[in-house]
Amino acid sequence: MLYYLFVPLIPTFHVLNVFTYITFRAAGAVVTAILLSFAIGPAILRRLNAAANYQVVREGTPDTHAVKGKTPTMGGLIFLFSSLVATLLWARIFSHYVMIAILVTAWMGAIGFLDDMLKLRQKRLGLKNEGLVERNKLIGQVAIGLALGTYLWLQPLSPNLPGASITLPFYKYLLVEFTIPLLYVLFVTFILTGVSNAVNLTDGLDGLAGGTSAIAFAVMAIFAYLIGNRVISGYLGIFYLQHAGELTIFCSAMFGALIGFLWFNTFPAQVFMGDTGSLALGGALGAVAIMLKSEFLLIFVGIVFIAETMSVLLQRFVFKYHRRTRGLEYAQQHRVFKRAPLHHHFEVKGWSEQQVVVRFWIIGIIGAFLALSTLKLR
């Protein structure tokens, strides 16, 4: 919005030329998102506490989590509002990149919001806290994935690259084009659904999902800037995507909003993000990676999310296999992890919640540097 307001005034006020620089607007988005989080956070906390929107403690979590039942949830509204407002202020909002990122984030956030509201309603009625039926939640995620994949296939965002294509890290100018576009649509759906659920699984400790997501968005902001810069992308040997640099603003706004949210979410948390926040974060991160044709970077950027998801899948697979072949008692005594997702495993082993969170942040930072190293190795 500010771009469209001030750029026409540049001939009269030359100082306004700074609004043409993505770096300046990205910095503005970070600061704006942080300040907005600080400003609206207390008001949202009061509203959530007044409505008794308390966290529903998941089954299978360590006993130490029982006290979290009096902590409000749906705090994802804090960083969603802050990031989207900051994006609208500082980005070129008519960019297809930005509009798609906002749409996917809002859609996934709406699914999470409905899930949280149903859980809270079921809790008040004394029913089992299942929230939105898993099948219905998956339908919503798959629907936006299919829509995004189809749109990118039929309407490529950058004129120099086909829509149904991806790139590979470590390789210079290597484009993998899908000869069967339907496979690309399914691939996009898998990435978007998988990442949103992976972040959701990671959201189990104070500051864990928020911190690791902030690290991931910071890295994706760098990649968006490099990929959207014709000169730098040519120097680094990566494909140039016209106007993709605007995603730098979106990612920077998400980073700033998450930093602001951590003020309220670090141990002991005053609020949890809930599915409202975690599904939106995963959807936003997946959408950015897809639009930048950098889906495989998520292996490094989302290393914590992948580890958490794999721990759950492996735990379930081995448990079901042992139960079918050797009985329930054997299956319960021979689990791969003491608890799943992975962060609960380390809690049961004796790590404090703060130790788990900070150490996972460190792993996320290592993954971030591995992602950045792919630029040099090209």
C-alpha positions in Angstrom: 0.0 0.0 0.0 2.8 2.4 0.9 4.6 1.5 -2.3 1.6 2.6 -4.4 1.1 5.7 -2.3 4.7 7.1 -2.3 6.3 5.9 -5.5 4.3 8.3 -7.7 5.6 11.1 -5.5 9.3 10.3 -6.2 9.7 13.0 -8.9 8.7 15.6 -6.3 10.2 14.1 -3.2 13.4 12.1 -4.2 13.8 10.7 -0.7 10.8 8.5 -1.3 12.9 6.5 -3.8 13.7 4.2 -0.8 10.3 2.7 -1.2 11.4 1.1 -4.5 14.0 -0.9 -2.6 12.9 -4.4 -1.4 15.5 -4.3 1.4 14.0 -1.1 2.8 10.4 -2.4 2.6 11.4 -5.7 4.1 13.0 -4.0 7.1 9.9 -1.8 7.5 7.8 -5.0 7.4 9.8 -6.6 10.2 9.6 -3.6 12.5 5.9 -3.0 11.8 5.1 -6.6 12.4 7.0 -6.7 15.7 5.4 -3.5 17.0 1.9 -4.6 15.9 2.4 -7.9 17.8 3.4 -6.0 20.9 0.5 -3.6 20.5 -2.3 -6.1 19.9 -0.9 -9.1 21.9 -2.2 -7.9 25.4 -5.6 -7.1 24.0 -6.0 -10.6 22.3 -4.7 -12.2 25.5 -7.3 -10.5 27.6 -10.0 -11.5 25.1 -8.9 -15.2 25.1 -8.7 -15.4 28.8 -12.1 -13.7 29.3 -13.6 -16.3 26.9 -11.8 -19.1 28.7 -10.3 -20.3 25.4 -7.9 -22.5 27.2 -5.5 -25.0 25.7 -6.8 -28.5 25.2 -4.0 -30.8 26.4 -3.4 -33.6 23.9 -3.5 -37.2 25.0 -0.1 -38.8 25.4 1.7 -35.6 26.5 3.9 -35.8 29.5 2.3 -35.2 32.9 4.1 -31.9 33.3 1.8 -30.5 30.6 -1.3 -30.7 32.8 -0.7 -27.1 34.0 -1.0 -25.9 30.4 -4.7 -26.5 30.5 -5.2 -23.0 31.9 -3.2 -21.3 29.2 -5.2 -19.7 26.4 -4.9 -20.9 22.9 -5.6 -19.4 19.4 -2.7 -16.9 20.0 -1.8 -17.4 16.3 -4.2 -14.6 15.7 -1.5 -12.3 17.1 1.1 -13.0 14.4 -1.4 -13.6 11.7 -2.9 -10.1 12.1 0.5 -8.5 12.5 2.1 -10.2 9.5 -0.8 -9.7 7.1 -1.2 -6.0 8.0 2.6 -5.5 7.7 2.5 -7.2 4.3 -0.4 -5.1 3.1 1.4 -2.0 4.2 4.9 -2.7 2.7 4.5 -5.1 -0.2 3.2 -4.6 -3.7 0.0 -6.2 -2.8 -1.1 -6.7 -6.5 1.8 -9.0 -7.0 0.5 -12.5 -7.7 3.2 -13.9 -5.4 2.0 -11.8 -2.5 -1.7 -12.4 -3.1 -1.2 -16.2 -3.3 0.9 -16.2 -0.1 -1.8 -14.2 1.7 -4.7 -16.4 0.4 -3.0 -19.7 1.4 -2.1 -18.4 4.8 -5.6 -17.1 5.4 -7.2 -20.4 4.2 -5.0 -22.6 6.4 -5.5 -20.2 9.3 -9.3 -20.5 8.8 -9.1 -24.3 8.9 -7.1 -24.1 12.1 -9.4 -21.5 13.6 -12.4 -23.8 13.0 -10.5 -26.7 14.5 -9.7 -24.8 17.6 -13.2 -23.5 18.1 -14.7 -27.0 17.8 -12.2 -28.3 20.3 -13.1 -25.6 22.8 -16.8 -26.2 22.3 -16.4 -29.9 22.7 -14.4 -29.3 25.9 -17.1 -27.1 27.4 -19.8 -29.7 26.6 -17.7 -32.5 28.2 -17.2 -34.3 24.9 -14.0 -35.8 23.5 -11.8 -33.0 22.3 -11.3 -34.1 18.7 -11.9 -30.8 17.0 -12.5 -30.8 13.3 -12.8 -34.3 11.9 -9.4 -35.3 10.5 -11.0 -36.1 7.1 -12.6 -32.7 6.8 -9.4 -30.9 7.8 -7.5 -32.9 5.2 -10.1 -32.1 2.6 -9.6 -28.3 3.2 -5.8 -28.6 3.0 -6.0 -30.8 -0.2 -8.4 -28.4 -1.8 -6.1 -25.3 -1.5 -3.2 -27.5 -2.6 -5.0 -28.7 -5.7 -6.1 -25.1 -6.5 -2.6 -23.7 -6.1 -1.0 -26.4 -8.1 -3.5 -26.0 -10.9 -3.1 -22.2 -11.0 0.7 -22.4 -11.1 0.5 -24.9 -13.9 -1.9 -22.9 -16.0 -0.7 -19.4 -15.1 3.1 -19.5 -14.5 4.1 -16.6 -12.2 7.3 -16.0 -14.0 7.3 -15.7 -17.8 10.7 -17.4 -18.2 9.9 -20.7 -16.5 7.1 -23.2 -17.1 4.6 -23.4 -14.3 4.8 -27.2 -13.7 8.5 -27.3 -12.9 10.8 -27.3 -9.9 14.5 -26.7 -9.3 17.0 -28.8 -7.3 19.5 -27.4 -4.7 23.2 -27.8 -5.3 22.7 -27.8 -9.1 23.2 -24.8 -11.3 20.3 -23.9 -13.6 18.8 -27.4 -13.4 15.0 -27.3 -14.1 12.9 -30.4 -13.6 9.7 -30.0 -15.7 6.7 -32.3 -15.2 5.7 -33.8 -18.5 2.4 -34.8 -16.9 1.1 -31.6 -15.2 -1.3 -33.6 -13.0 1.8 -35.0 -11.2 2.9 -31.5 -10.5 -0.5 -30.5 -9.1 -0.3 -33.6 -6.8 3.2 -32.7 -5.8 2.2 -29.2 -4.8 -0.7 -30.6 -2.8 1.6 -33.0 -1.0 4.1 -30.3 -0.1 1.4 -27.8 1.1 -0.5 -30.4 3.1 2.7 -32.0 4.5 4.3 -28.8 5.6 1.2 -27.4 7.3 0.7 -30.7 9.3 4.4 -30.9 10.1 4.4 -27.5 11.7 1.2 -28.4 13.5 2.9 -31.5 15.0 5.9 -29.4 16.1 3.7 -27.0 18.1 3.8 -28.8 21.4 6.3 -26.8 23.6 6.5 -23.1 24.5 8.2 -21.3 21.7 9.1 -24.3 19.7 7.0 -23.9 16.6 7.3 -20.1 16.7 11.0 -20.0 16.9 11.7 -22.7 14.3 9.2 -21.1 12.0 10.9 -17.6 12.4 14.2 -19.2 11.4 12.7 -20.8 8.4 11.0 -17.6 7.2 14.2 -15.6 7.7 16.0 -18.0 5.3 13.1 -18.0 2.8 13.2 -14.2 2.8 16.9 -14.3 1.8 16.1 -16.8 -1.0 13.2 -14.8 -2.2 15.3 -11.7 -2.5 18.1 -13.5 -4.3 15.8 -15.3 -6.7 13.9 -12.1 -7.5 17.1 -10.1 -8.3 18.2 -10.5 -11.9 21.9 -9.6 -11.3 22.4 -11.6 -8.1 20.6 -14.7 -9.3 22.7 -14.7 -12.4 25.9 -14.5 -10.3 24.8 -17.3 -8.1 23.7 -19.6 -10.9 20.0 -19.8 -9.9 16.9 -19.2 -11.9 15.6 -15.6 -11.9 11.9 -15.3 -11.1 10.5 -11.9 -12.0 8.8 -10.1 -9.1 9.5 -13.0 -6.7 11.4 -10.5 -4.6 8.1 -9.3 -3.2 7.9 -12.5 -1.2 10.8 -11.1 0.8 8.3 -8.6 2.2 5.9 -11.3 3.1 8.5 -13.6 4.7 10.0 -10.7 6.6 6.6 -9.7 8.0 6.1 -13.3 9.1 9.5 -13.3 10.8 8.8 -10.0 12.6 5.4 -11.1 13.7 6.7 -14.4 15.1 9.5 -12.6 17.0 6.8 -10.4 18.5 4.6 -13.5 19.3 7.5 -15.2 21.1 7.4 -12.3 23.6 4.2 -13.9 24.8 4.9 -17.6 23.9 8.3 -18.3 25.4 8.4 -20.4 28.6 6.3 -20.1 30.6 3.9 -19.3 27.7 1.1 -16.8 28.3 -0.6 -18.0 25.1 -0.3 -20.8 22.6 -0.7 -20.4 18.8 -3.2 -23.3 18.4 -4.0 -24.8 15.1 -5.1 -21.3 14.0 -1.4 -20.4 14.0 0.4 -23.7 13.2 -1.6 -24.7 10.2 -1.3 -21.1 8.8 2.5 -21.1 9.3 2.9 -24.4 7.6 0.7 -23.3 4.7 2.6 -20.0 4.3 6.0 -21.7 4.4 5.0 -24.4 1.9 3.4 -21.8 -0.4 6.5 -19.6 -0.5 8.8 -22.6 -1.2 6.5 -23.8 -4.0 6.3 -20.3 -5.6 10.0 -20.0 -5.5 10.4 -23.4 -7.0 12.5 -24.3 -4.0 10.5 -27.1 -2.5 13.6 -29.2 -1.8 15.1 -26.5 0.3 12.5 -27.4 2.9 14.6 -30.5 3.7 17.1 -28.1 5.3 14.9 -25.2 6.3 12.3 -27.4 7.8 14.6 -30.0 9.3 13.0 -29.9 12.7 9.5 -30.1 11.2 10.5 -33.2 9.2 12.1 -34.9 12.2 9.0 -34.3 14.3 6.7 -35.7 11.5 8.9 -38.7 10.9 9.0 -39.6 14.6 5.2 -39.7 14.6 4.9 -41.8 11.4 7.6 -44.2 12.6 6.1 -44.5 16.0 2.6 -45.3 14.6 3.9 -47.7 12.0 6.0 -49.8 14.4 3.3 -49.8 17.1 0.6 -51.0 14.6 3.0 -53.6 13.3 3.9 -55.0 16.7 0.2 -54.9 17.8 -0.8 -56.9 14.8 2.0 -59.4 15.0 2.8 -59.8 18.7 -0.1 -58.2 20.6 -1.0 -54.9 22.3 1.2 -55.5 25.4 4.3 -56.1 23.4 3.6 -53.1 21.2 3.2 -50.8 24.2 6.5 -52.1 25.7 8.6 -51.8 22.4 8.0 -48.3 21.1 10.6 -46.6 19.0 10.3 -43.4 21.0 9.2 -42.9 24.6 6.7 -40.4 23.3 5.9 -38.9 20.0 6.3 -36.3 18.5 10.0 -36.2 19.0 10.1 -33.2 21.5 8.1 -35.2 24.0 10.6 -38.1 23.7 13.4 -35.9 25.0 11.1 -34.5 27.7 10.5 -38.0 29.0 14.2 -38.7 28.9 14.8 -35.8 31.3 15.4 -32.7 29.2 13.7 -29.6 30.5 11.2 -27.9 28.2 13.6 -25.0 27.7 16.4 -27.3 26.8 14.4 -29.1 24.2 13.2 -25.8 22.6 16.6 -24.1 22.5 18.3 -27.2 21.2 15.7 -27.6 18.5 16.2 -23.9 17.6 19.9 -24.6 17.2 19.2 -27.5 14.9 16.9 -25.2 12.9 19.8 -22.7 12.6 22.1 -25.4 11.4 19.5 -26.4 8.8 19.3 -22.7 7.8 23.0 -22.5 7.1 22.9 -25.8 5.2 20.2 -24.3 3.0 22.3 -21.1 2.4 25.3 -23.3 1.6 23.5 -24.7 -1.4 24.0 -21.2 -3.0 27.7 -21.4 -2.9 27.9 -25.1 -4.0 26.2 -24.3 -7.2 
